[in-house]
Amino acid sequence: MDTSIGRELGDFLRSRRARIQPEEVGLPGHGRRRVPGLRREEVAQLAGVSVDYYIRLEQGRGPSVSDAVLDAVGRVLRLDDTEQEYLRMVARPARRHPATARRAPRPASQQVRPGLRLLLDLVDRAPAFVLGRRMDVLAWNALADAVGGFSRLAPEDRNMPRQVFLDPRAREVYPDWPAVAAETVAHLRLDAGNHPHDEQLATLVSELSLGSEDFRRLWADHLVKEKSYGTKRMLHPMVGELSLPYETLTVPGEPDQMLVVYTPEPGSQTEERLRLLASWAATPVSPGT
């Protein structure tokens, strides 16, 4: 196994051991412990494997580990469905991508097919955009542009993690910035598990780590989460606060692309403000104004 992947697996398992107290799984919690949470020996005991086997797994030396063992470890560590799938990805990367187990070539630029771009334009009553690898914003409709200002950004800045952690205005734009930041890192970590050899992602993580202490802290927590649905609050400079429920759909035939649609409550103040933004976006600007 690639040493970086093995290190990621070990770090992930250790972070999950640390969050579970012995008393939660029926073990005595008294006595001095050098590290928080469960010991490796205790995880092995509860999962029904030998201590040596679990240590090798945590060291990234168990590429042939079975589903049964990973499921048992996941139950002990109380992983949710997304975390369990992530464990499988980082424990057996060669099994997921047998033809690309070695370092993959630098990926080509991401493309959004014409039909999807047309779909974005047809969704004219709600902000909608396409997220690709590394949470790059690949395409958007007019209302999403009015909300997020994507067309005014340089291509390299059309990236959600860069906006959240490196844009000095982010904490003003997102009133719930800590939650947005944690969600962003958790999804980026999931992308890293899917593409362990992505050099561009490694460069992005390095850039964010150098530029943001908050990113370094959150990245070290090894949280993983799908960006499926929820609500995001934004403070728009022209219309004020927007409360934006969103739905995220994986694009058929493009598993690394997601269609994100903001779905404001009918009759809400946010819907009214989005309608105002849409009218402004559709108003032609006279020359010289």
C-alpha positions as CSV (number, residue, x, y, z in Angstrom):
1,M,0.0,0.0,0.0
2,D,1.1,3.5,-0.8
3,T,2.7,5.1,2.4
4,S,0.5,8.2,2.2
5,I,-2.6,6.1,1.9
6,G,-1.5,3.9,4.8
7,R,-0.8,7.0,6.9
8,E,-4.3,8.3,6.1
9,L,-5.9,5.0,7.1
10,G,-4.0,5.0,10.4
11,D,-4.8,8.6,11.1
12,F,-8.4,8.0,10.4
13,L,-8.7,5.0,12.7
14,R,-6.8,6.7,15.5
15,S,-9.0,9.7,15.3
16,R,-12.1,7.5,15.6
17,R,-10.7,5.6,18.5
18,A,-10.0,8.8,20.3
19,R,-13.6,9.9,20.3
20,I,-15.0,6.8,22.0
21,Q,-14.7,6.4,25.8
22,P,-14.2,2.9,27.2
23,E,-17.4,3.2,29.3
24,E,-19.4,3.7,26.1
25,V,-18.6,0.2,24.9
26,G,-18.8,-1.5,28.3
27,L,-15.1,-1.4,29.2
28,P,-13.7,-0.1,32.5
29,G,-12.6,3.5,32.2
30,H,-10.6,3.9,35.4
31,G,-6.9,4.1,35.4
32,R,-4.4,6.3,33.6
33,R,-4.4,6.3,29.8
34,R,-1.7,7.8,27.7
35,V,-4.1,8.6,24.8
36,P,-7.8,9.5,24.8
37,G,-10.4,7.0,23.8
38,L,-10.0,3.3,23.1
39,R,-6.7,1.5,22.9
40,R,-5.8,-0.6,19.8
41,E,-6.0,-3.7,21.9
42,E,-9.5,-2.8,23.0
43,V,-10.7,-2.2,19.4
44,A,-9.2,-5.6,18.4
45,Q,-10.9,-7.3,21.2
46,L,-14.3,-5.8,20.5
47,A,-14.0,-6.4,16.8
48,G,-13.0,-10.1,17.2
49,V,-9.6,-9.9,15.6
50,S,-6.1,-10.3,16.9
51,V,-4.2,-7.4,18.3
52,D,-1.4,-7.9,15.7
53,Y,-4.0,-8.0,12.9
54,Y,-5.5,-4.7,13.9
55,I,-2.1,-3.1,14.4
56,R,-1.2,-4.1,10.9
57,L,-4.5,-2.7,9.6
58,E,-3.9,0.6,11.3
59,Q,-0.4,0.7,9.9
60,G,-1.8,0.3,6.4
61,R,-0.4,-3.2,6.0
62,G,-3.7,-5.0,5.5
63,P,-4.7,-4.6,1.8
64,S,-6.6,-7.9,1.8
65,V,-8.7,-7.1,4.7
66,S,-12.3,-8.5,4.4
67,D,-15.6,-6.7,4.5
68,A,-16.5,-8.6,7.6
69,V,-13.4,-7.2,9.5
70,L,-14.0,-3.7,8.2
71,D,-17.6,-3.9,9.2
72,A,-16.7,-5.2,12.7
73,V,-14.2,-2.4,13.2
74,G,-16.7,0.1,11.9
75,R,-19.3,-1.1,14.5
76,V,-16.8,-0.8,17.3
77,L,-15.8,2.7,16.2
78,R,-19.5,3.7,15.6
79,L,-18.9,4.8,12.0
80,D,-21.8,6.1,10.1
81,D,-22.5,5.0,6.5
82,T,-20.3,7.6,4.9
83,E,-17.4,6.9,7.3
84,Q,-17.8,3.2,6.8
85,E,-17.5,3.6,3.0
86,Y,-14.5,5.9,3.5
87,L,-12.9,3.2,5.6
88,R,-13.3,0.8,2.8
89,M,-11.9,3.3,0.3
90,V,-8.7,4.0,2.2
91,A,-8.2,0.4,3.4
92,R,-8.4,-1.1,-0.1
93,P,-7.6,1.6,-2.7
94,A,-6.2,-1.0,-5.2
95,R,-9.4,-3.0,-5.1
96,R,-11.4,0.1,-6.0
97,H,-9.1,1.2,-8.9
98,P,-7.0,-1.8,-9.9
99,A,-5.8,-0.1,-13.1
100,T,-4.8,3.1,-11.3
101,A,-3.4,1.7,-8.1
102,R,0.0,3.4,-8.9
103,R,0.3,7.1,-9.2
104,A,-2.2,8.4,-11.7
105,P,-1.3,10.9,-14.4
106,R,-2.3,14.5,-13.9
107,P,-6.0,14.6,-14.7
108,A,-7.4,16.6,-17.6
109,S,-9.5,19.7,-17.0
110,Q,-13.1,18.9,-15.9
111,Q,-15.8,19.3,-18.5
112,V,-19.5,19.9,-18.0
113,R,-21.5,18.4,-20.9
114,P,-23.8,20.7,-22.9
115,G,-27.0,19.0,-21.8
116,L,-26.2,19.7,-18.1
117,R,-25.4,23.4,-18.9
118,L,-28.8,23.7,-20.7
119,L,-30.4,22.1,-17.6
120,L,-28.8,24.8,-15.4
121,D,-30.3,27.6,-17.6
122,L,-33.7,26.0,-17.5
123,V,-33.7,26.1,-13.7
124,D,-34.3,29.8,-13.7
125,R,-36.2,30.2,-10.4
126,A,-33.5,28.7,-8.2
127,P,-29.7,29.2,-7.9
128,A,-28.0,26.0,-9.3
129,F,-24.4,25.1,-10.0
130,V,-22.2,22.1,-10.7
131,L,-19.4,21.1,-8.3
132,G,-16.6,18.9,-9.6
133,R,-13.4,17.4,-8.2
134,R,-11.8,19.2,-5.3
135,M,-15.1,21.2,-4.9
136,D,-14.3,23.3,-8.0
137,V,-17.4,25.2,-9.3
138,L,-17.6,24.2,-12.9
139,A,-20.8,25.8,-14.2
140,W,-23.7,27.8,-12.9
141,N,-27.0,29.5,-13.9
142,A,-27.6,33.3,-13.8
143,L,-29.2,33.2,-10.4
144,A,-26.4,31.2,-8.8
145,D,-24.0,33.8,-10.3
146,A,-26.1,36.6,-8.8
147,V,-25.7,34.9,-5.4
148,G,-22.2,33.6,-5.5
149,G,-20.5,35.9,-8.0
150,F,-18.7,33.0,-9.8
151,S,-18.2,34.9,-13.1
152,R,-16.3,37.6,-11.3
153,L,-13.7,35.2,-9.9
154,A,-10.6,34.0,-11.5
155,P,-10.9,30.3,-12.6
156,E,-8.6,29.1,-9.8
157,D,-10.7,30.9,-7.2
158,R,-13.9,29.2,-8.3
159,N,-13.3,26.6,-5.6
160,M,-15.4,26.3,-2.4
161,P,-12.6,25.5,0.0
162,R,-10.5,28.5,-1.2
163,Q,-13.6,30.7,-0.8
164,V,-14.3,29.5,2.7
165,F,-10.8,29.5,4.1
166,L,-8.8,32.0,2.1
167,D,-11.3,34.7,1.2
168,P,-11.1,37.3,4.1
169,R,-14.8,38.1,3.5
170,A,-16.0,34.5,4.1
171,R,-16.9,34.9,7.8
172,E,-19.1,37.8,6.8
173,V,-20.7,36.0,3.9
174,Y,-21.5,32.9,6.0
175,P,-23.0,33.7,9.4
176,D,-22.6,30.1,10.3
177,W,-19.0,30.0,9.2
178,P,-17.8,27.3,11.6
179,A,-20.4,24.8,10.4
180,V,-19.8,25.7,6.7
181,A,-16.0,25.3,7.2
182,A,-16.4,21.9,8.9
183,E,-18.8,20.6,6.2
184,T,-16.5,21.8,3.5
185,V,-13.4,20.0,4.9
186,A,-15.5,16.8,5.6
187,H,-16.5,16.7,1.9
188,L,-13.0,17.5,0.7
189,R,-11.7,14.6,2.8
190,L,-14.2,12.3,1.2
191,D,-13.0,13.4,-2.2
192,A,-9.4,12.6,-1.1
193,G,-10.4,9.1,-0.1
194,N,-11.9,8.6,-3.6
195,H,-8.8,9.9,-5.4
196,P,-5.8,9.2,-3.2
197,H,-3.3,9.9,-6.0
198,D,-4.6,13.3,-7.1
199,E,-1.6,15.7,-7.1
200,Q,-3.9,18.7,-7.6
201,L,-5.8,17.9,-4.5
202,A,-2.6,17.5,-2.6
203,T,-1.5,20.9,-3.8
204,L,-4.8,22.4,-2.7
205,V,-4.6,20.8,0.7
206,S,-1.1,22.2,1.1
207,E,-2.2,25.7,0.0
208,L,-5.1,25.7,2.5
209,S,-3.0,24.3,5.3
210,L,-0.4,27.1,4.8
211,G,-3.1,29.8,4.5
212,S,-5.5,28.8,7.3
213,E,-5.0,27.5,10.8
214,D,-8.7,26.6,10.9
215,F,-8.3,24.4,7.9
216,R,-5.3,22.6,9.4
217,R,-7.2,21.9,12.6
218,L,-10.3,20.6,10.8
219,W,-8.3,18.6,8.3
220,A,-6.5,16.9,11.3
221,D,-9.9,15.8,12.7
222,H,-10.4,13.4,9.7
223,L,-14.1,14.2,9.5
224,V,-15.8,12.8,6.4
225,K,-19.3,13.7,5.2
226,E,-21.3,13.7,1.9
227,K,-22.7,17.0,0.7
228,S,-26.2,15.8,0.2
229,Y,-28.7,18.3,1.6
230,G,-29.0,20.9,4.3
231,T,-29.4,24.7,4.7
232,K,-26.8,27.4,4.2
233,R,-27.2,31.0,5.4
234,M,-25.5,33.7,3.4
235,L,-25.3,37.5,3.8
236,H,-25.6,39.0,0.3
237,P,-24.2,42.6,-0.1
238,M,-27.3,43.7,-2.0
239,V,-30.3,41.9,-0.6
240,G,-29.2,40.9,2.9
241,E,-29.5,37.5,4.5
242,L,-30.5,34.5,2.5
243,S,-31.6,31.2,4.1
244,L,-30.9,28.6,1.4
245,P,-32.0,25.0,1.8
246,Y,-30.1,22.9,-0.8
247,E,-30.3,19.5,-2.5
248,T,-27.2,17.8,-4.1
249,L,-27.6,15.3,-6.9
250,T,-24.8,13.2,-8.4
251,V,-24.8,13.8,-12.2
252,P,-25.6,10.5,-14.1
253,G,-22.5,9.3,-16.0
254,E,-20.3,11.8,-14.1
255,P,-19.8,10.4,-10.6
256,D,-17.3,13.2,-9.7
257,Q,-19.8,16.0,-10.5
258,M,-22.7,17.1,-8.4
259,L,-25.6,19.4,-9.2
260,V,-26.4,21.7,-6.3
261,V,-29.7,23.5,-6.3
262,Y,-30.8,26.0,-3.6
263,T,-34.5,25.5,-2.9
264,P,-35.9,28.5,-0.9
265,E,-39.2,28.0,1.0
266,P,-42.1,29.2,-1.2
267,G,-43.3,32.6,0.0
268,S,-40.3,33.2,2.2
269,Q,-38.3,36.3,2.5
270,T,-35.4,34.5,0.8
271,E,-37.6,33.6,-2.2
272,E,-38.6,37.3,-2.5
273,R,-35.0,38.4,-2.3
274,L,-33.9,35.9,-4.9
275,R,-36.6,37.1,-7.2
276,L,-35.3,40.6,-6.8
277,L,-31.8,39.4,-7.6
278,A,-33.1,37.6,-10.7
279,S,-34.7,40.7,-12.0
280,W,-31.6,42.7,-11.5
281,A,-29.5,40.0,-13.2
282,A,-31.9,40.1,-16.2
283,T,-31.8,43.9,-16.5
284,P,-29.5,45.0,-19.3
285,V,-26.8,47.5,-18.3
286,S,-26.7,50.6,-20.5
287,P,-23.3,51.5,-21.9
288,G,-21.4,53.9,-19.7
289,T,-23.4,53.1,-16.5
